Amino acid sequence: MARFGIIVHAGEGELARALHGLLYARELKQGGHQVRLLFDGAGTGWIPRMEDPAWKYHSVYRWVKEQGLIGGACQYCSTAFRVADSVLQAGIALLGEADGHPSLQALVEDGYQLLIL
């Protein structure tokens, strides 16, 4: 079993990247791997959209979330992109261990291979 840290950094016009972060998380989890999905940078803006049940791929997001694969969202970026309240309302932790940003070093030290989309 391997450990994968998937970082969704995809911006507003990058639906394929954001969606594939979810798809990769689901596939790897179903394959027996440990997965931690983080939203960083402009990727934090996807959380309010993905939370919307009317979003076309909401069922994929819901599965990933219900499996406990979402490790959090960047505190600094969630604030900068004005989605921090939505992130918290979704029950997703704001991470800021590295100057307000999630610590990639901590993931690497825990044996996670990083995939950045």
MDTraj code that builds the backbone (N, CA, C; nanometers):
import mdtraj as md
import numpy as np

residues = "MET ALA ARG PHE GLY ILE ILE VAL HIS ALA GLY GLU GLY GLU LEU ALA ARG ALA LEU HIS GLY LEU LEU TYR ALA ARG GLU LEU LYS GLN GLY GLY HIS GLN VAL ARG LEU LEU PHE ASP GLY ALA GLY THR GLY TRP ILE PRO ARG MET GLU ASP PRO ALA TRP LYS TYR HIS SER VAL TYR ARG TRP VAL LYS GLU GLN GLY LEU ILE GLY GLY ALA CYS GLN TYR CYS SER THR ALA PHE ARG VAL ALA ASP SER VAL LEU GLN ALA GLY ILE ALA LEU LEU GLY GLU ALA ASP GLY HIS PRO SER LEU GLN ALA LEU VAL GLU ASP GLY TYR GLN LEU LEU ILE LEU".split()
xyz = np.array([
    [0.0838, -0.1179, 0.0000],
    [0.0000, 0.0000, 0.0000],
    [0.0888, 0.1249, 0.0000],
    [0.0597, 0.2154, -0.0905],
    [0.1333, 0.3413, -0.0999],
    [0.0479, 0.4546, -0.0428],
    [0.1131, 0.5669, -0.0192],
    [0.0454, 0.6868, 0.0301],
    [0.0563, 0.7950, -0.0761],
    [-0.0568, 0.8575, -0.1071],
    [-0.0595, 0.9620, -0.2077],
    [-0.1229, 1.0876, -0.1518],
    [-0.0544, 1.1994, -0.1704],
    [-0.1078, 1.3308, -0.1383],
    [-0.1430, 1.3980, -0.2691],
    [-0.2698, 1.4225, -0.2904],
    [-0.3157, 1.4862, -0.4147],
    [-0.3490, 1.6309, -0.3829],
    [-0.2819, 1.7219, -0.4521],
    [-0.3005, 1.8644, -0.4305],
    [-0.3768, 1.9215, -0.5494],
    [-0.4979, 1.9704, -0.5257],
    [-0.5771, 2.0338, -0.6318],
    [-0.5445, 2.1824, -0.6292],
    [-0.4741, 2.2245, -0.7329],
    [-0.4296, 2.3633, -0.7475],
    [-0.4990, 2.4276, -0.8676],
    [-0.5871, 2.3518, -0.9319],
    [-0.6530, 2.3926, -1.0558],
    [-0.7343, 2.5193, -1.0370],
    [-0.7231, 2.6082, -1.1337],
    [-0.7984, 2.7323, -1.1304],
    [-0.9386, 2.7156, -1.1856],
    [-1.0077, 2.8265, -1.1903],
    [-1.1483, 2.8297, -1.2298],
    [-1.1760, 2.7645, -1.3646],
    [-1.0904, 2.7840, -1.4617],
    [-1.1136, 2.7298, -1.5952],
    [-1.0538, 2.5920, -1.6169],
    [-1.0170, 2.5239, -1.5104],
    [-0.9493, 2.3945, -1.5225],
    [-1.0308, 2.2819, -1.4585],
    [-1.1527, 2.2670, -1.5076],
    [-1.2420, 2.1635, -1.4561],
    [-1.1790, 2.0254, -1.4638],
    [-1.1148, 1.9931, -1.5755],
    [-1.0577, 1.8588, -1.5920],
    [-0.9555, 1.8289, -1.4827],
    [-0.8704, 1.9238, -1.4492],
    [-0.7704, 1.9026, -1.3439],
    [-0.8377, 1.8831, -1.2074],
    [-0.9331, 1.9682, -1.1767],
    [-1.0016, 1.9577, -1.0481],
    [-1.0759, 1.8244, -1.0369],
    [-1.1481, 1.7877, -1.1411],
    [-1.2222, 1.6623, -1.1408],
    [-1.1289, 1.5428, -1.1319],
    [-1.0181, 1.5468, -1.2041],
    [-0.9253, 1.4338, -1.1999],
    [-0.8596, 1.4180, -1.0631],
    [-0.8461, 1.5247, -0.9880],
    [-0.7998, 1.5108, -0.8506],
    [-0.8932, 1.4200, -0.7723],
    [-1.0235, 1.4398, -0.7910],
    [-1.1237, 1.3552, -0.7253],
    [-1.1197, 1.2123, -0.7782],
    [-1.1121, 1.2002, -0.9104],
    [-1.1111, 1.0669, -0.9723],
    [-0.9886, 0.9865, -0.9303],
    [-0.8730, 1.0512, -0.9268],
    [-0.7508, 0.9816, -0.8845],
    [-0.7609, 0.9392, -0.7384],
    [-0.8158, 1.0278, -0.6553],
    [-0.8321, 0.9948, -0.5134],
    [-0.9221, 0.8729, -0.4972],
    [-1.0314, 0.8712, -0.5721],
    [-1.1245, 0.7580, -0.5628],
    [-1.0589, 0.6287, -0.6098],
    [-0.9934, 0.6343, -0.7246],
    [-0.9305, 0.5140, -0.7797],
    [-0.8224, 0.4592, -0.6863],
    [-0.7384, 0.5470, -0.6367],
    [-0.6305, 0.5025, -0.5478],
    [-0.6856, 0.4449, -0.4174],
    [-0.7883, 0.5071, -0.3636],
    [-0.8501, 0.4558, -0.2403],
    [-0.9116, 0.3181, -0.2659],
    [-0.9825, 0.3052, -0.3777],
    [-1.0434, 0.1765, -0.4107],
    [-0.9379, 0.0697, -0.4360],
    [-0.8177, 0.1116, -0.4742],
    [-0.7069, 0.0195, -0.4956],
    [-0.6343, -0.0165, -0.3668],
    [-0.6816, 0.0362, -0.2554],
    [-0.6234, 0.0008, -0.1269],
    [-0.5151, 0.0941, -0.0775],
    [-0.4951, 0.2057, -0.1459],
    [-0.3907, 0.3003, -0.1062],
    [-0.4454, 0.4040, -0.0093],
    [-0.3556, 0.4670, 0.0616],
    [-0.3910, 0.5745, 0.1527],
    [-0.3845, 0.7045, 0.0736],
    [-0.4871, 0.7875, 0.0867],
    [-0.4976, 0.9095, 0.0066],
    [-0.5333, 1.0273, 0.0961],
    [-0.4676, 1.1380, 0.0693],
    [-0.5012, 1.2647, 0.1353],
    [-0.5112, 1.3702, 0.0266],
    [-0.6304, 1.4255, 0.0086],
    [-0.6574, 1.5258, -0.0938],
    [-0.6597, 1.6631, -0.0281],
    [-0.5813, 1.7564, -0.0832],
    [-0.5765, 1.8931, -0.0324],
    [-0.6113, 1.9902, -0.1437],
    [-0.6774, 2.0984, -0.1070],
    [-0.7077, 2.2060, -0.2010],
    [-0.6156, 2.3224, -0.1682],
    [-0.5449, 2.3728, -0.2687],
    [-0.4473, 2.4788, -0.2481],
    [-0.4602, 2.5810, -0.3605],
    [-0.4095, 2.7001, -0.3385],
    [-0.4132, 2.8032, -0.4412],
    [-0.5551, 2.8264, -0.4906],
    [-0.5670, 2.8473, -0.6217],
    [-0.6985, 2.8693, -0.6817],
    [-0.7888, 2.7472, -0.6670],
    [-0.7289, 2.6324, -0.6385],
    [-0.8072, 2.5104, -0.6196],
    [-0.9054, 2.5194, -0.5040],
    [-0.8801, 2.6087, -0.4084],
    [-0.9732, 2.6250, -0.2959],
    [-1.1102, 2.6723, -0.3450],
    [-1.1121, 2.7420, -0.4575],
    [-1.2372, 2.7923, -0.5128],
    [-1.3307, 2.6839, -0.5629],
    [-1.2791, 2.5632, -0.5798],
    [-1.3641, 2.4527, -0.6253],
    [-1.4541, 2.3991, -0.5148],
    [-1.4173, 2.4192, -0.3910],
    [-1.4941, 2.3594, -0.2814],
    [-1.6405, 2.4042, -0.2816],
    [-1.6710, 2.5348, -0.2891],
    [-1.8133, 2.5724, -0.2908],
    [-1.8889, 2.5115, -0.4096],
    [-1.8239, 2.5008, -0.5230],
    [-1.8897, 2.4410, -0.6407],
    [-1.9144, 2.2932, -0.6202],
    [-1.8130, 2.2240, -0.5697],
    [-1.8252, 2.0800, -0.5502],
    [-1.9277, 2.0457, -0.4432],
    [-1.9456, 2.1339, -0.3472],
    [-2.0444, 2.1132, -0.2411],
    [-2.1873, 2.1240, -0.2930],
    [-2.2070, 2.1910, -0.4044],
    [-2.3404, 2.2120, -0.4606],
    [-2.3931, 2.0808, -0.5195],
    [-2.5039, 2.0272, -0.4661],
    [-2.5583, 1.9012, -0.5182],
    [-2.5943, 1.9069, -0.6666],
    [-2.6125, 2.0266, -0.7203],
    [-2.6455, 2.0404, -0.8620],
    [-2.5219, 2.0324, -0.9520],
    [-2.4022, 2.0378, -0.8924],
    [-2.2799, 2.0288, -0.9726],
    [-2.2761, 1.8919, -1.0393],
    [-2.2435, 1.8903, -1.1655],
    [-2.2499, 1.7683, -1.2478],
    [-2.1758, 1.6492, -1.1864],
    [-2.0640, 1.6741, -1.1185],
    [-1.9814, 1.5657, -1.0640],
    [-1.9875, 1.5587, -0.9114],
    [-2.0938, 1.6110, -0.8555],
    [-2.1076, 1.6147, -0.7101],
    [-2.0988, 1.4755, -0.6474],
    [-2.1484, 1.3753, -0.7149],
    [-2.1466, 1.2402, -0.6560],
    [-2.0036, 1.1902, -0.6354],
    [-1.9127, 1.2253, -0.7256],
    [-1.7726, 1.1860, -0.7097],
    [-1.7132, 1.2586, -0.5893],
    [-1.7377, 1.3890, -0.5825],
    [-1.6902, 1.4683, -0.4685],
    [-1.7460, 1.4137, -0.3380],
    [-1.8751, 1.3865, -0.3347],
    [-1.9393, 1.3366, -0.2129],
    [-1.8756, 1.2052, -0.1678],
    [-1.8477, 1.1153, -0.2630],
    [-1.7847, 0.9869, -0.2289],
    [-1.6481, 1.0102, -0.1649],
    [-1.5676, 1.0945, -0.2282],
    [-1.4330, 1.1247, -0.1769],
    [-1.4430, 1.1853, -0.0366],
    [-1.5358, 1.2762, -0.0186],
    [-1.5529, 1.3416, 0.1118],
    [-1.6013, 1.2414, 0.2165],
    [-1.6993, 1.1592, 0.1815],
    [-1.7530, 1.0616, 0.2769],
    [-1.6492, 0.9570, 0.3176],
    [-1.5527, 0.9310, 0.2312],
    [-1.4453, 0.8366, 0.2628],
    [-1.3388, 0.8992, 0.3530],
    [-1.3523, 1.0289, 0.3793],
    [-1.2559, 1.0979, 0.4665],
    [-1.1237, 1.1275, 0.3984],
    [-1.1258, 1.1394, 0.2661],
    [-1.0016, 1.1601, 0.1912],
    [-0.9591, 1.3068, 0.1841],
    [-1.0493, 1.3986, 0.2137],
    [-1.0156, 1.5409, 0.2053],
    [-0.9447, 1.5815, 0.3338],
    [-0.8175, 1.6133, 0.3191],
    [-0.7351, 1.6482, 0.4341],
    [-0.7421, 1.7932, 0.4731],
    [-0.7931, 1.8784, 0.3838],
    [-0.8046, 2.0192, 0.4171],
    [-0.7818, 2.1096, 0.2983],
    [-0.7834, 2.2392, 0.3278],
    [-0.7633, 2.3426, 0.2259],
    [-0.6682, 2.4473, 0.2827],
    [-0.5956, 2.5100, 0.1953],
    [-0.5001, 2.6129, 0.2351],
    [-0.5714, 2.7296, 0.3033],
    [-0.5271, 2.7597, 0.4228],
    [-0.5852, 2.8701, 0.4997],
    [-0.5647, 3.0040, 0.4283],
    [-0.4415, 3.0300, 0.3881],
    [-0.4095, 3.1578, 0.3239],
    [-0.4873, 3.1737, 0.1934],
    [-0.4848, 3.0709, 0.1100],
    [-0.5483, 3.0796, -0.0214],
    [-0.7003, 3.0832, -0.0120],
    [-0.7571, 3.0108, 0.0833],
    [-0.9021, 3.0154, 0.1027],
    [-0.9471, 3.1566, 0.1372],
    [-0.8653, 3.2251, 0.2161],
    [-0.8953, 3.3637, 0.2505],
    [-0.8746, 3.4537, 0.1293],
    [-0.7633, 3.4367, 0.0601],
    [-0.7317, 3.5206, -0.0561],
    [-0.8359, 3.5056, -0.1673],
    [-0.8881, 3.3850, -0.1857],
    [-0.9887, 3.3611, -0.2892],
    [-1.1308, 3.3760, -0.2350],
    [-1.1428, 3.4254, -0.1131],
    [-1.2706, 3.4580, -0.0495],
    [-1.3669, 3.3393, -0.0400],
    [-1.3114, 3.2215, -0.0058],
    [-1.3954, 3.1025, 0.0105],
    [-1.3785, 3.0381, 0.1478],
    [-1.3077, 3.1041, 0.2385],
    [-1.2798, 3.0442, 0.3698],
    [-1.4072, 3.0064, 0.4439],
    [-1.5088, 3.0921, 0.4402],
    [-1.6344, 3.0601, 0.5084],
    [-1.6998, 2.9370, 0.4473],
    [-1.6988, 2.9276, 0.3157],
    [-1.7576, 2.8118, 0.2472],
    [-1.6816, 2.6837, 0.2793],
    [-1.5507, 2.6948, 0.2883],
    [-1.4673, 2.5787, 0.3216],
    [-1.5025, 2.5282, 0.4607],
    [-1.5112, 2.6193, 0.5553],
    [-1.5453, 2.5818, 0.6920],
    [-1.6875, 2.5257, 0.7015],
    [-1.7811, 2.5863, 0.6294],
    [-1.9192, 2.5369, 0.6288],
    [-1.9266, 2.3956, 0.5720],
    [-1.8337, 2.3624, 0.4828],
    [-1.8294, 2.2282, 0.4238],
    [-1.7675, 2.1271, 0.5204],
    [-1.7172, 2.1766, 0.6328],
    [-1.6548, 2.0869, 0.7297],
    [-1.5133, 2.0487, 0.6938],
    [-1.4494, 2.1315, 0.6120],
    [-1.3124, 2.1057, 0.5681],
    [-1.2179, 2.1960, 0.6471],
    [-1.1137, 2.1363, 0.7001],
    [-1.0175, 2.2097, 0.7827],
    [-0.9343, 2.3064, 0.6990],
    [-0.9041, 2.4207, 0.7584],
    [-0.8107, 2.5153, 0.6987],
    [-0.6717, 2.4826, 0.7524],
    [-0.5770, 2.4615, 0.6635],
    [-0.4413, 2.4218, 0.7009],
    [-0.3450, 2.5369, 0.6776],
    [-0.2606, 2.5623, 0.7756],
    [-0.1674, 2.6732, 0.7619],
    [-0.0366, 2.6513, 0.8331],
    [0.0121, 2.5287, 0.8365],
    [0.1335, 2.4960, 0.9114],
    [0.2598, 2.5600, 0.8541],
    [0.2602, 2.5938, 0.7267],
    [0.3794, 2.6493, 0.6614],
    [0.3501, 2.7932, 0.6161],
    [0.3618, 2.8856, 0.7092],
    [0.3357, 3.0273, 0.6808],
    [0.1972, 3.0496, 0.6214],
    [0.0979, 2.9811, 0.6753],
    [-0.0395, 2.9983, 0.6293],
    [-0.0822, 2.9003, 0.5223],
    [0.0106, 2.8177, 0.4762],
    [-0.0168, 2.7199, 0.3703],
    [-0.0011, 2.5784, 0.4255],
    [-0.0609, 2.4786, 0.3597],
    [-0.0396, 2.3402, 0.4049],
    [0.1074, 2.3019, 0.3921],
    [0.1540, 2.2171, 0.4798],
    [0.2930, 2.1743, 0.4768],
    [0.3105, 2.0516, 0.3880],
    [0.3750, 2.0711, 0.2751],
    [0.4072, 1.9572, 0.1885],
    [0.5186, 1.8746, 0.2505],
    [0.6066, 1.9417, 0.3225],
    [0.7160, 1.8725, 0.3908],
    [0.6609, 1.7672, 0.4858],
    [0.5561, 1.8014, 0.5595],
    [0.4962, 1.7062, 0.6536],
    [0.4408, 1.5845, 0.5801],
    [0.3781, 1.6064, 0.4658],
    [0.3268, 1.4940, 0.3870],
    [0.4406, 1.4038, 0.3399],
    [0.5458, 1.4644, 0.2900],
    [0.6605, 1.3878, 0.2404],
    [0.7236, 1.3090, 0.3553],
    [0.7389, 1.3723, 0.4695],
    [0.7963, 1.3035, 0.5860],
    [0.7096, 1.1862, 0.6306],
    [0.5776, 1.1961, 0.6053],
    [0.4858, 1.0872, 0.6392],
    [0.4790, 0.9805, 0.5292],
    [0.5614, 0.9949, 0.4267],
    [0.5692, 0.8940, 0.3222],
    [0.4718, 0.9103, 0.2071],
    [0.4127, 1.0280, 0.1925],
    [0.3196, 1.0525, 0.0826],
    [0.3948, 1.0905, -0.0445],
    [0.3529, 1.0322, -0.1553],
    [0.3982, 1.0748, -0.2883],
    [0.3013, 1.1826, -0.3325],
    [0.3527, 1.2932, -0.3829],
    [0.2672, 1.4063, -0.4165],
    [0.2284, 1.4084, -0.5641],
    [0.1014, 1.4319, -0.5872],
    [0.0464, 1.4549, -0.7217],
    [-0.0159, 1.5933, -0.7176],
    [0.0321, 1.6829, -0.8023],
    [-0.0179, 1.8205, -0.8004],
    [-0.0878, 1.8485, -0.9317],
    [-0.2156, 1.8824, -0.9192],
    [-0.2996, 1.9098, -1.0377],
    [-0.3437, 2.0545, -1.0366],
])
top = md.Topology()
chain = top.add_chain()
for i, resn in enumerate(residues, 1):
    res = top.add_residue(resn, chain, resSeq=i)
    for name in ("N", "CA", "C"):
        top.add_atom(name, md.element.get_by_symbol(name[0]), res)
traj = md.Trajectory(xyz[None], top)
